[in-house]
Amino acid sequence: MFKARIRMEVLREVVEAVSTLVSEAKLTVSKDGLEVKAVDPSHVAMLVLRLDAKAFEEFTGEPTEFGVDAERFKDVLRLARPGDTISLQYDGGKNPLIVRVGRLVREMSPVDPASITDPKVPSVNPPAKAVVKMEPLRQGIRGSESIADNVVLELSKEGFVLHSESETDRVDMHLTVGGDDGLVSVDAKDPVKSMYPLDFFSAMMKSITTAEDVTLHVGNEYPLKIEFSIADGRGTGQYLLAPRVEEE
């Protein structure tokens, strides 16, 4: 059995993160909270998201799992107002997921979890990392989206660089250590550089709506690991994104 009450803003961020990669996802419930893992159909990107029981206003969870349709959850969220609390209840088996928003009650048939890919999370440990404020990252993405399909991230002891270019245009954003431009910290023994698909990177950054900063783990032509917090620090999210190899 799973029974909980959660703030609309927290549930919305979970749904947005999931729908960035997939339309359906499996939720795994335990007494400690909730976990969802998802991999996009092209296997370019992955999400691992965990909500502690303390992220909910009320939480009762026995070990169970069920599938949900992200678009149907978005329909429910459109009915909620900021500050609303949404109630969720699932009694297992073929019973519906019951969602309550104010006086409205909606019953959703769960998606068979056996039909949803359960990805194995790889061990990804890039050698360098930087904690970057969301505002400059979003600005760099907006500047890149109009000219390129890929974005290059570089880390060194001196700072962080976001770069993109086309045949006619180029965008560079430099954030320096010790400045006030949005680079909180950087840990890079040696310079590293990788290129990533901009559409995925942009969608991931747009789905992170409450965290003030993210931690970017980067290596040379290495998968990108993005770590962020949700639910006022009572939950964690992690995106993994495969690199694109630059042509010589």
matplotlib code that plots the C-alpha trace (Angstrom):
import matplotlib.pyplot as plt

x = [0.0, 1.1, -0.6, 0.8, 0.2, 2.6, 2.9, 2.0, 5.3, 7.3, 5.1, 5.3, 9.1, 9.2, 6.8, 8.7, 12.0, 10.5, 8.7, 11.9, 13.0, 10.0, 6.2, 5.8, 7.9, 7.9, 7.7, 9.3, 7.9, 9.5, 9.1, 11.8, 10.4, 10.0, 12.4, 12.0, 14.5, 14.1, 16.1, 15.1, 14.3, 17.6, 19.5, 21.3, 20.1, 19.0, 17.3, 17.5, 15.3, 14.7, 12.3, 12.7, 9.6, 10.2, 9.6, 5.9, 3.4, 2.3, 3.7, 2.9, 4.8, 5.0, 7.3, 5.5, 5.9, 3.6, 3.8, 2.4, 1.7, 3.4, 1.0, -2.0, -0.2, 0.3, -3.5, -4.0, -1.3, -3.0, -6.0, -3.9, -2.9, 0.4, 0.4, -2.1, -1.5, -2.2, -3.2, -2.0, -3.2, -2.4, -3.6, -1.6, -2.4, -4.9, -6.4, -6.4, -4.1, -6.4, -5.4, -7.2, -6.9, -9.2, -12.7, -11.7, -10.9, -9.4, -8.7, -6.0, -5.3, -1.7, 0.7, 2.0, 5.5, 6.7, 6.1, 8.5, 12.3, 14.0, 17.5, 20.6, 22.4, 26.0, 28.9, 29.9, 32.6, 34.1, 37.4, 36.3, 33.2, 31.8, 29.0, 27.3, 24.3, 21.3, 20.9, 24.1, 23.6, 20.2, 21.5, 24.3, 21.8, 19.5, 22.4, 23.5, 20.0, 19.7, 23.0, 23.9, 22.8, 25.6, 27.2, 30.8, 31.5, 35.1, 36.5, 39.9, 41.4, 40.7, 36.9, 34.1, 33.4, 30.2, 30.8, 28.8, 29.3, 27.9, 29.5, 28.7, 28.3, 29.9, 28.9, 31.2, 30.4, 33.3, 32.7, 35.8, 36.8, 36.4, 34.2, 30.5, 29.4, 27.8, 30.6, 30.3, 33.2, 35.3, 37.5, 39.6, 43.1, 43.6, 41.5, 38.6, 36.3, 33.2, 30.5, 26.8, 23.5, 22.0, 18.4, 18.8, 21.0, 18.5, 15.5, 17.3, 18.1, 14.6, 13.1, 15.2, 12.9, 13.7, 17.4, 19.6, 22.6, 23.7, 26.8, 28.3, 30.7, 32.7, 35.5, 37.2, 34.6, 32.9, 29.2, 28.0, 26.6, 24.3, 23.3, 20.6, 18.3, 14.5, 11.9, 14.0, 16.8, 14.6, 15.1, 17.9, 18.0, 20.7, 20.8, 23.3, 24.0, 26.1, 28.8, 29.1, 32.5, 33.9, 35.1, 38.7]
y = [0.0, 3.5, 6.5, 10.0, 13.8, 15.9, 19.6, 20.4, 22.0, 18.9, 16.6, 18.8, 18.8, 15.0, 14.7, 17.3, 15.4, 12.1, 13.4, 14.9, 11.4, 9.1, 9.1, 6.2, 5.4, 2.9, 4.1, 2.0, 2.6, 1.7, 2.7, 5.3, 7.0, 6.8, 6.2, 6.4, 5.4, 6.1, 5.9, 7.5, 5.3, 6.1, 5.2, 8.6, 9.8, 8.4, 9.8, 8.5, 10.4, 9.8, 11.4, 10.8, 10.2, 13.6, 15.2, 14.4, 16.1, 12.6, 9.3, 5.6, 3.2, -0.5, -2.1, -2.0, -0.7, 0.5, 2.3, 5.8, 7.9, 11.2, 13.0, 12.0, 13.3, 16.6, 16.8, 16.5, 19.1, 21.6, 21.5, 22.3, 25.8, 26.8, 25.7, 22.9, 19.5, 16.5, 13.1, 9.8, 6.3, 3.0, -0.3, -2.6, -5.0, -3.8, -1.3, 2.3, 5.0, 7.5, 11.2, 13.9, 17.6, 19.6, 18.2, 16.5, 12.8, 11.1, 7.4, 6.3, 2.7, 2.0, 1.0, -2.6, -2.1, -5.2, -3.4, -0.5, -0.7, -1.0, 0.5, -0.5, 2.6, 2.5, 3.6, 7.0, 8.9, 11.7, 13.1, 16.7, 18.5, 22.0, 23.5, 26.0, 28.4, 27.7, 31.2, 31.4, 27.9, 28.7, 31.8, 29.8, 27.3, 30.0, 31.5, 28.2, 26.9, 29.4, 28.4, 24.7, 21.2, 20.4, 22.1, 21.7, 21.8, 22.4, 22.3, 23.4, 24.9, 28.3, 27.8, 26.5, 27.1, 26.5, 26.6, 26.1, 27.0, 26.7, 27.4, 31.1, 31.8, 31.0, 31.3, 31.1, 31.6, 31.7, 31.4, 32.0, 30.7, 33.3, 35.5, 36.4, 35.1, 31.9, 29.4, 28.2, 25.8, 23.7, 20.6, 19.7, 18.3, 18.5, 20.2, 18.1, 18.7, 16.9, 17.6, 16.7, 16.9, 20.3, 19.2, 16.7, 19.1, 21.9, 19.8, 18.5, 22.1, 23.3, 20.5, 21.6, 24.3, 24.8, 24.1, 27.2, 25.2, 21.9, 19.8, 18.9, 16.0, 16.1, 14.0, 13.9, 12.4, 11.0, 10.8, 13.8, 13.4, 16.1, 16.1, 18.4, 18.6, 18.7, 19.1, 21.6, 19.1, 16.2, 14.5, 14.1, 13.8, 12.6, 12.8, 10.9, 12.0, 10.3, 12.4, 13.1, 12.5, 15.5, 15.0, 15.6]
z = [0.0, -0.8, 0.7, 0.7, 0.6, -1.4, -2.3, -5.9, -6.6, -5.5, -7.6, -10.6, -10.5, -10.3, -13.3, -15.3, -14.7, -15.7, -18.8, -20.1, -21.0, -21.1, -21.2, -18.7, -15.7, -12.8, -9.3, -6.6, -3.1, 0.2, 3.8, 3.3, 0.3, -3.5, -6.3, -10.1, -12.8, -16.4, -19.7, -22.9, -25.9, -27.6, -24.5, -24.6, -21.2, -17.9, -14.7, -11.2, -8.8, -5.1, -2.7, 1.1, 3.1, 4.6, 1.2, 1.6, 3.9, 4.9, 3.8, 4.3, 2.1, 2.0, -0.7, -4.0, -7.5, -10.2, -13.5, -14.2, -17.4, -17.1, -19.3, -17.2, -14.1, -16.0, -16.5, -12.8, -12.0, -14.3, -11.9, -8.9, -7.7, -6.1, -2.5, -3.0, -1.5, -3.7, -2.1, -3.7, -2.8, -4.4, -2.8, -5.1, -7.9, -10.5, -8.2, -9.6, -8.4, -6.6, -6.9, -5.0, -5.7, -3.4, -4.0, -7.2, -7.2, -10.2, -10.6, -12.9, -14.1, -13.3, -16.1, -15.8, -14.3, -16.2, -19.5, -18.5, -18.9, -15.6, -16.4, -14.6, -13.4, -14.6, -12.4, -13.8, -12.1, -14.2, -12.9, -12.6, -11.2, -10.9, -8.9, -11.1, -10.5, -12.7, -14.0, -16.0, -17.2, -18.6, -20.2, -21.9, -23.1, -24.6, -26.4, -27.8, -28.9, -31.7, -33.4, -32.6, -31.9, -29.5, -26.5, -25.2, -21.5, -20.3, -16.7, -15.5, -12.3, -13.8, -14.2, -16.3, -20.0, -22.0, -25.8, -29.0, -32.6, -36.1, -39.5, -39.0, -35.3, -32.0, -28.3, -25.3, -21.6, -19.2, -15.4, -13.2, -9.8, -7.1, -9.2, -8.8, -12.1, -10.9, -10.5, -6.9, -7.0, -9.3, -8.7, -11.8, -11.4, -15.2, -17.9, -19.3, -22.2, -23.7, -26.2, -25.5, -27.4, -26.7, -26.9, -24.0, -21.9, -22.4, -21.4, -18.3, -17.2, -17.8, -15.7, -12.6, -11.3, -7.6, -7.2, -7.2, -8.5, -10.0, -9.8, -13.2, -13.4, -16.6, -18.2, -21.6, -24.0, -20.9, -19.9, -18.1, -14.6, -13.3, -9.6, -8.2, -5.2, -5.0, -2.3, -0.3, 0.0, 0.9, -2.4, -5.0, -8.7, -11.1, -14.9, -17.0, -20.6, -23.2, -24.9, -28.6, -30.0, -31.7, -35.3, -36.1]

ax = plt.figure().add_subplot(projection="3d")
ax.plot(x, y, z, "-o")
ax.set_aspect("equal")
plt.show()
